[in-house]
Amino acid sequence: MLDLTASHFHRGAQYGEAAADVTAHLTGEGWTERTPYHIDDGVEDARLERWDGTGDAKLGY
């Protein structure tokens, strides 16, 4: 069995930075950012801390 929620798949993946880059690009194209925003992904807080930032963002056009 493969556990895709395992922290070793996410550590160092820099999701937060990638999400910030996408958000910056899209807001420059007329999208609006709705912050703060948190996606309830059902992952326990201790595991999320090991993942580092996930860059949860909600954009509207």
Buried (B, 14 or more C-beta within 10 A) or exposed (E): EEEEEEBEEBEEEBBBEEBBEBBEEBEEEEBEEEEEEEEEEEBEEEEBEEBBBBBBBEBEE
